[in-house]
Each structure stands twice: as structure tokens, then as C-alpha cells.
């Protein structure tokens, strides 16, 4: 046995501190969609650390928080009588949405392999879902990094069970033309899922933002991640369905638990991030969120202008706070990422201030002058 | 908007404290497989709260913790050169194991619907996996709540891709005859998955416990949940594979992240519970874990004896620290649960002391005398 005997608490914690220092400091990370958690998120998380929503009868207080968080999002996304649940994040939400869409299809058209249409920029979680669920993934072309409804229309056939659209894409921060796609979905009586993992907590706070929510007829489900722009703790995802009973399709019996069925992808489910999400939303309110999000968008525009002023052009003008630039050398110690097309990509979360942006731009300029 | 304006931090935290008090106090919960987190688990969790293993290049320190935790378990389960990863818990681990087993089958025998054999007592996560992955679930009979190898043998056919066995069942705390089942799996060249979500951190610390690990030829994968008997924080699961490259089957490309592929069911993955698991295992060491687990087993035996002394008989003599009794009235305020067969079920986690057991038995006796 590698450690037959235990180590003193101080020794273990000192070791952990040392290891934690090897993680990249948040102030140099420009590539992450997960915002730094808000201080109130951290406090709420600690208060609910041992809670398990997989057995909600034991945690009836925590369970009311889940209901309140869902209700907050249904209000934000304009469909108070829809249903929803907390998940571990966008990937689980997307898998669950597709699980319902494909199962509905199989229940009505047995033995026919369903297909799902996604935009070229869709997150890789849809490929995971396709492998798990065995559906065919049909990739629609994009115009300026937004899904092209005309191509979607060509791809639809009798085995199409779902159109996936993205509101705030991971790579370029773009919003698909959801109203046009929802109209198509409605016409063909198919499911429409909106992946708003990032944009769901950005777009509602912007003036003249593209529409994506339940106010659009034909939108069946929406997911959003509070651990991204909601400044909550990881893992915090939300999945919402216009028809509450969609979840019944996924229910299995749960003997020996305090409730009778479960439709979740996971069993044990942490209550701490739910409390954390609740705390941020109620502490900031709509106005507080709006202020933070509008600042992020302003910083995104500032970033683009400053980069273009030194000759590095934007790849696209984004709908949400993701800035992408033509390829350039990346100075130390900054951490950015690259899109499949080779562009440099940054996510302007709340901790990316104008000072940080100035430092980056200065460093890029220096590096280019060498 | 329901809350246009935010609330002061103290107001939100006071509200959360009030809500938290509506959760059942842990000292009355006899039904949960999740042990109360160890104090060092809580401290380690806080230190790593913002870390995301979904993007391990940004969290290279935290990523080494995942590797160390996996290595600790491979050592414990006697196969140092196997592979593994951290998951959100047993359900995700079981889905991933079955995902690999069925995918392997489909790659070799295209278009044939695979089947998976599970014991009657298997956790409901296998039903979730069957729905997701579309395999046929074949339920094997049990003898004294343990999977019957003879019936398994009858159920195997050319489309069988996996046998699932349980080491420490949720309902009765029993261990299936893993060596016999592994021999069958080997003979038919099929995958054998051991669900040791609960028992995986009990059995290695008991003398003369039934065997279940990689020392048995034919065992392909094992899952274990540190947030159960490992006293870690939620969500902590571990999935181990004898063949490291099994994970490749599930890999998808991950553009824009700090690593190139992902085989996980989730995207964003919390690093905090990994640090938490690391802290408990290294603080207690093998000896410390052994002491706690042996005490739980002693308390389980004590519970059974005390209940039988007042005329309420055990349903079965368990292999791990789960006590089940013939149906009886449950006194307030105790929270127990019931098996599908109607027996009363308790999980004797470390916080269930002899004092708590005495209180319960006294209350049951009083209630019966009324």
C-alpha cells in the first residue's frame, strides 16, 4: 500500500496549497467560459456542501432552492409554466435534451434511426450525445458563423427529430437565427433545443440582442450554465422544457429513495452549487446582473478596438462577450485558445478588466515589434 | 422580473440559513449511502472551488491530484497499470462503463442489438444506461440477494456484451460472487463491470471479505464513489479500467480547449471534490480508513443484535455496512428507507454511532409496546 499510514492534517493541506499554485492564475486566463465564482457563491456553496438533491426528501430546504432557481430562469426566458431541473452543466443538459428528443421519435416511429441537425459550430457535447444515443448527426452550414436556415431546411427529412441551435457559441460568441429555425421546427413538428449555456446569462441583459427564448413559438428546450456567466460554482447547469411532462419520458423507478422516480442523468446531485446560483441571482438581481454583463460587452468592444488599432483584426463581430482575432503570436504569460479555424479566441468574463486587456495588447505589440 | 433589484448579502445568506434548517439533520438520517464529509474534505474542497478539470491545461496542479487519486485506487484494487478517471458518481461511472462495453460490441458486430446482464438488485442507473444506449437489460435471479452465476450462464448469448456485478448492493449490502461471474465473462469473452460504488471503500479494509477487484482475472472495470464511504464531498466518483485504452473508444475532439480530446460524460468537471478525496485518503491513510470502516461493520453487527433482541429480525446478514430488517413501524424523527421487498434498510455510515443506534432501538421498542 502506498500510504499505509496517514499524514497530519497540516501536512496534507500544505501539500495541497503547493499543488494549487501550479494551476494557472485566473488573471492570465482569457480562454475560459467559466467566470470566477462571486464571493457570495462561495459562501452559499460552503453552507450547503453536504446536501444531495439525488435524495430530495432528505433535503427539503435545498430542494426548494432548486425550484426557486428554475422559476427564476423560466421568468427570465419568458415561460413561467414550463419545467426544468438543475444539471451538472451544458454537456449533461444537451445529452438530456437530445435523449428526450430521440426517445420521443423512437416511441412514435419505432426502429427508424433518428437524425439531429446541429450547426457547424455546435459544442462537442453533441457528438458525445450522438455516440451515446446512436442518432445521426447532420451538420448544417453557417453564414458568418451562424446556422444557415436554408441548409437546415435541405437537411430535414422524416427521420429528423431535433434541430439544435446555439445562443452564444463557444468559439465565436454568435447567436443562431433562432426565430427562423424555430419556425422550421414548428412546420416539420420537430423538437428545437437552444444551447444557451453561455449566452443564456448574457443575452437577456443586452439591449437589442438576438432573440432565443421561449417567447419564440417552436422553442422546445433551453439550457444555460450558471457556472459560466452566472458566476456560480462548478457544477451548475440548468435545463428547461416548455412541456413539463417531457421529463417523464426519462423517468426510472428509484426504490429505497425519498422520491419515487428519477429522470436525471446523474444519481447523487450536489445541492451546494444550486445554493450558490440562488445566492448570486438574488444578491445581484436583474439590475446587478445587467450591469456586470453590459460591462463585459463594453470590454469586449474595447478589446476589439485596441487590437485593431495595433493591426490585428477581429475575426467577427460577436453577439456575446467572446472576442476572436486573426492569428497572432501570443505573449507570455497569457492563456488564450484557438478556434478550429485557427483564430485566437478570448472570453471576456467579468474578471477581464480594461487593465488586463491593456496589458495583453501592450505585450502583443511588443512581441510583434521584435 | 421577479427580482429586478438585488438583496444585501446578509439578507440572502440569512434566507439560505433558514432554508438549510429545513433539511433533515444528519444525525437522524439512517438511509443515506453518502457519509458526512470529513473535516479535511471540506477544507480541501474550498481551496480548489474554482478549478475545472474539463480544461486540465489551465489546472495542471489539480490535474496531478486526479492522477494521484486514480493511482491510489489502482493500488487499492490491485492493478497499478490500469487506467481511470474521476466522475460525478456511480451513475455516470456505470453509464460510461456500459457505453464502452456496448460500443465495443457494436464496433465488432454491427447492427446487432447488444444485451447486458445485471443482478435483480442492480442500481437503477443501469436502467438509465439501457435507455440511453439502447441495449437490452437482462435481469439475473439472485440467491440470498447475490447474483446467481447459473442463471447468468443461461442468459448469455452471442449478443451479450457485458455482465454487471455489484460489490456492496444498495438495498441489502451484499457482494455478488465476482470470481465465478468473472470466469463466465472470460469464457465468453465479454466485459465484466463491478459496481463497487459503496463497497469499493469498505471491502478492501475488511478481513476475509469477498473478493471483487482486478486481482480477479476477467474483471474489466470497477467503479467506486469517494462521496459515499470515502467521506469526500459530492460529487466524487471514480471509474477504473483494466485496459487504459478503453477510454479511447469514447473520445471526441475538443477544439479550443487546453487538451485535444475528451472521453468524459460531462464537460466542465469540478476539481474541488478531487482535492477533497485526495485529502481524506492521504490524511487517514490505509490504516485510518480501516479503523473507521471496521467500526462501521462492528456497529452494523451491534445494530442487528440489538434489533433482534427486541424481536425484529434481520432480513439478511450483509457483506458491508448496510443493515436490513423485517418490516416494522418507524418512530419519529428517524429517517430510514425501504427495499423493493418491503424490508427496512439502514446504512451504517461513520456518523451512525452506537449511541444513535441505542436511541433508535429504544424508540422502536417504545412504539411497539404502545
Contacts between the chains, C-beta under 8 A, distances in Angstrom:
chain1	res1	chain2	res2	distance
A	1	B	75	6.6
A	1	B	76	7.5
A	1	B	286	4.6
A	2	B	71	7.6
A	2	B	72	6.6
A	2	B	75	5.3
A	3	B	72	7.5
A	3	B	281	7.4
A	3	B	282	6.1
A	3	B	285	4.8
A	3	B	286	6.5
A	4	B	285	5.9
A	4	B	286	4.9
A	4	B	287	5.9
A	5	B	285	4.6
A	5	B	286	7.7
A	5	B	287	5.7
A	5	B	288	7.9
A	6	B	282	7.0
A	6	B	283	5.3
A	6	B	284	4.7
A	6	B	285	3.4
A	6	B	287	6.8
A	6	B	288	4.4
A	7	B	282	5.5
A	7	B	283	6.1
A	7	B	285	7.1
A	8	B	283	7.7
A	9	B	40	5.6
A	9	B	283	5.9
A	12	B	40	6.4
A	12	B	44	7.7
A	12	B	279	5.3
A	12	B	282	5.1
A	12	B	283	4.8
A	13	B	40	7.4
A	13	B	43	6.3
A	13	B	44	7.2
A	13	B	47	7.6
A	13	B	279	7.3
A	15	B	282	7.6
A	16	B	44	5.7
A	16	B	47	5.8
A	16	B	48	7.6
A	16	B	65	7.9
A	16	B	275	5.9
A	16	B	278	7.3
A	16	B	279	6.4
A	17	B	47	7.0
A	19	B	61	4.2
A	19	B	62	7.3
A	19	B	64	6.2
A	19	B	65	6.2
A	20	B	47	5.9
A	20	B	48	6.5
A	20	B	51	8.0
A	20	B	61	5.4
A	20	B	62	7.4
A	20	B	275	7.9
A	21	B	61	6.6
A	22	B	60	5.3
A	22	B	61	3.2
A	22	B	64	7.2
A	23	B	51	6.3
A	23	B	58	6.9
A	23	B	59	4.5
A	23	B	60	6.4
A	23	B	61	4.4
A	23	B	62	5.8
A	24	B	57	8.0
A	24	B	58	4.8
A	24	B	59	7.1
A	24	B	60	7.4
A	26	B	50	7.0
A	29	B	58	5.8
A	31	B	55	7.7
A	31	B	58	7.3
A	31	B	256	7.4
A	31	B	258	7.6
A	32	B	52	7.2
A	32	B	55	6.4
A	32	B	58	6.5
A	34	B	50	7.6
A	34	B	52	5.6
A	34	B	268	6.3
A	36	B	50	6.0
A	37	B	49	6.5
A	37	B	50	5.7
A	40	B	9	5.6
A	40	B	12	6.4
A	40	B	13	7.4
A	42	B	46	7.7
A	42	B	49	6.1
A	43	B	13	6.3
A	44	B	12	7.7
A	44	B	13	7.2
A	44	B	16	5.6
A	45	B	49	6.7
A	46	B	42	7.7
A	46	B	46	6.5
A	47	B	13	7.6
A	47	B	16	5.8
A	47	B	17	7.0
A	47	B	20	5.9
A	48	B	16	7.6
A	48	B	20	6.5
A	49	B	37	6.5
A	49	B	42	6.1
A	49	B	45	6.7
A	49	B	233	5.9
A	49	B	234	7.8
A	50	B	26	7.0
A	50	B	34	7.6
A	50	B	36	6.0
A	50	B	37	5.7
A	50	B	233	7.7
A	50	B	234	7.4
A	51	B	20	8.0
A	51	B	23	6.3
A	51	B	234	7.8
A	52	B	32	7.2
A	52	B	34	5.6
A	52	B	234	5.8
A	55	B	31	7.7
A	55	B	32	6.4
A	58	B	23	6.9
A	58	B	24	4.8
A	58	B	29	5.8
A	58	B	31	7.3
A	58	B	32	6.5
A	58	B	335	6.5
A	59	B	23	4.6
A	59	B	24	7.1
A	60	B	22	5.3
A	60	B	23	6.4
A	60	B	24	7.4
A	61	B	19	4.2
A	61	B	20	5.4
A	61	B	21	6.6
A	61	B	22	3.3
A	61	B	23	4.4
A	62	B	19	7.3
A	62	B	20	7.4
A	62	B	23	5.8
A	64	B	19	6.2
A	64	B	22	7.2
A	65	B	16	7.9
A	65	B	19	6.1
A	71	B	2	7.6
A	72	B	2	6.6
A	72	B	3	7.6
A	75	B	1	6.6
A	75	B	2	5.3
A	76	B	1	7.5
A	88	B	88	5.7
A	88	B	235	7.3
A	88	B	266	5.2
A	88	B	268	7.7
A	89	B	266	6.1
A	89	B	267	5.6
A	89	B	268	4.5
A	90	B	267	5.9
A	90	B	268	7.5
A	91	B	265	7.2
A	91	B	266	5.1
A	91	B	267	3.7
A	91	B	268	7.6
A	92	B	265	7.4
A	92	B	266	5.8
A	95	B	132	7.9
A	95	B	265	7.5
A	99	B	131	7.6
A	99	B	132	6.2
A	103	B	131	7.2
A	123	B	267	7.5
A	124	B	252	5.0
A	124	B	253	6.4
A	124	B	254	5.5
A	124	B	255	7.3
A	124	B	262	6.9
A	125	B	267	5.8
A	127	B	252	4.5
A	127	B	253	7.8
A	128	B	250	7.9
A	128	B	252	5.7
A	128	B	262	7.8
A	128	B	265	7.1
A	131	B	99	7.6
A	131	B	103	7.2
A	131	B	250	7.1
A	131	B	252	7.3
A	132	B	95	7.9
A	132	B	99	6.2
A	132	B	132	5.3
A	132	B	133	6.3
A	133	B	132	6.3
A	133	B	133	7.8
A	133	B	134	7.6
A	134	B	133	7.6
A	134	B	134	5.8
A	170	B	256	6.4
A	171	B	255	7.0
A	171	B	256	5.8
A	225	B	268	7.4
A	227	B	268	6.3
A	233	B	49	5.9
A	233	B	50	7.7
A	233	B	270	7.9
A	234	B	49	7.8
A	234	B	50	7.4
A	234	B	51	7.8
A	234	B	52	5.8
A	234	B	268	5.6
A	234	B	269	7.8
A	234	B	270	4.4
A	234	B	272	7.5
A	235	B	88	7.3
A	235	B	235	7.2
A	235	B	266	7.2
A	235	B	268	6.1
A	235	B	269	7.4
A	235	B	270	5.4
A	250	B	128	7.9
A	250	B	131	7.1
A	252	B	124	5.0
A	252	B	127	4.5
A	252	B	128	5.7
A	252	B	131	7.3
A	253	B	124	6.4
A	253	B	127	7.8
A	254	B	124	5.5
A	255	B	124	7.3
A	255	B	171	7.0
A	255	B	338	7.8
A	255	B	339	6.7
A	255	B	340	4.4
A	256	B	31	7.4
A	256	B	170	6.4
A	256	B	171	5.9
A	256	B	337	4.5
A	256	B	338	6.5
A	256	B	339	6.0
A	256	B	340	7.5
A	256	B	345	6.0
A	257	B	337	6.8
A	258	B	31	7.5
A	258	B	335	7.9
A	258	B	337	7.3
A	262	B	124	6.9
A	262	B	128	7.8
A	265	B	91	7.2
A	265	B	92	7.5
A	265	B	95	7.5
A	265	B	128	7.2
A	265	B	265	7.5
A	266	B	88	5.2
A	266	B	89	6.1
A	266	B	91	5.1
A	266	B	92	5.8
A	266	B	235	7.2
A	267	B	89	5.6
A	267	B	90	5.9
A	267	B	91	3.7
A	267	B	123	7.5
A	267	B	125	5.8
A	268	B	34	6.3
A	268	B	88	7.7
A	268	B	89	4.5
A	268	B	90	7.5
A	268	B	91	7.6
A	268	B	225	7.4
A	268	B	227	6.3
A	268	B	234	5.6
A	268	B	235	6.1
A	269	B	234	7.7
A	269	B	235	7.4
A	270	B	233	8.0
A	270	B	234	4.4
A	270	B	235	5.4
A	272	B	234	7.5
A	275	B	16	5.9
A	275	B	20	7.9
A	278	B	16	7.2
A	279	B	12	5.3
A	279	B	13	7.4
A	279	B	16	6.4
A	281	B	3	7.4
A	282	B	3	6.1
A	282	B	6	7.0
A	282	B	7	5.5
A	282	B	12	5.1
A	282	B	15	7.6
A	283	B	6	5.3
A	283	B	7	6.1
A	283	B	8	7.7
A	283	B	9	5.9
A	283	B	12	4.8
A	284	B	6	4.7
A	285	B	3	4.8
A	285	B	4	5.9
A	285	B	5	4.6
A	285	B	6	3.4
A	285	B	7	7.1
A	286	B	1	4.6
A	286	B	3	6.5
A	286	B	4	4.9
A	286	B	5	7.7
A	287	B	4	5.9
A	287	B	5	5.7
A	287	B	6	6.8
A	288	B	5	8.0
A	288	B	6	4.4
A	335	B	58	6.5
A	335	B	258	7.9
A	337	B	256	4.5
A	337	B	257	6.8
A	337	B	258	7.3
A	338	B	255	7.8
A	338	B	256	6.5
A	339	B	255	6.6
A	339	B	256	6.0
A	340	B	255	4.4
A	340	B	256	7.5
A	345	B	256	6.0
